[in-house]
């Protein structure tokens, strides 16, 4: 499986800060487990995701979350490698993400940390 992120080094460009596939933990009453989703972290600090990469720019995101002030970090409680979590400032929900490698997880954490502390 090939997974990649595009971390822009130039904050004045309109391209997203980070984008790529992550697995998101689903905790609804009906569905439980991990779902592969296309995530886009915008320069304005909003994290949005789509069902597929091709949906970006063509469909509305499935969800948009403001990361400013959020709590992010590695999570080992689920017994799975490369898992990290994000607790937005609203605190209504905890997002669990799973990357495909330690390097990919570090890219996302670095990009998210910049969005949390603009």
N, C-alpha and C positions, 0 to 999 in steps of 0.2 A: 504494500500500500504506500503510495506516495502522498505525502502531506506537506504543504508548504505555507509559509507566512510571508507577507510582504511588509516588512517594517521599514517605513520611510524614514530616512535620515533628515529630511527637509520638512520642518513643520509648516511651511508656507504653501506646500503643494496641496491640492484638493484630494489627493489619494488618501485612502484610509491609513491609519497608523499600523494596523495589523489586520490580517485576514487569513482565513484558512479553516479547514475542517477540524472540529473537536467533537468528542462525544459528550453529550449533556445528559445528566442523570434525570430520568423522568420519575416523578413521585405521585402521579395522579392516582385516583382511586381505581381507574380502569387499567392504565398502563404503568408498568414498573420496569426499570432497567435502564439501558443506555441507548440513546438515539444519536446517530451521526447527523450533525448540522453544520451549515456554512456560517461562520461567524465573521463579523466585520466590526472592528473597533475604529470609530471615526475620530478625527482630530478634535472634535468638540466634546469628547469624553463619553459618547454614547455607544454602548455595545448593542448590536442588533444581530439577529440571526434569521436564517432562511432554511428551508428544507434542503435545497440544493444550491450549488454554486451558480448555476444558470439563472436562478431566481433573482439574484442581486441586480437591482436596477430595473427589473421587469415587474416584480411583485412587491407588495408591501411586506416588510419584515414580519415574522411570526411574533416577535417581541422586541421592544427597545427598552434598554435599561441605562439610566445615568450612573456612571461609575464614580463621579466626584464624591469623595468622602466615604466610599465603600471600604469594607475590610476584605482584603484578599490574601491568600497564602496557600501553601502546600497543605494537603490534607491526607493523613495516613489512616484515618479511622475506618475507611471502607475496604482496607486490605488489598488495594489495587494500585499498581505503579502509575506514576505520572498524573495523579489526581490533584486538582487544586480547587479551591472554593472561592466564591465571591458573595459577600453579604452587602447588598446595597444599603445606603444610608436609611432608606425607608424601613428596612428591617423586616419587611413582610415575607421575605422569601430568601432561601439560601440556594445559590446555584452551585452545582458540582460539575466540573469539567474534567475530561480525561484526554490528555494528549497522547500521541503515538510514541513520543520519545522524551527523554529528559531535556534535550536541547529545545524541542518544540515547546515544552511546558515553560522553560525559562524565558523564551521569547515572549510568550503570552503574558507571563507574570511581569516582566519588565515593561511591556507596553501598557498593561493595565495599571501598573503602579504609577506611571506617568499621568494616566487619566484620573486616577484617584487623587493625586497631589499635583494639580496643574500649576 
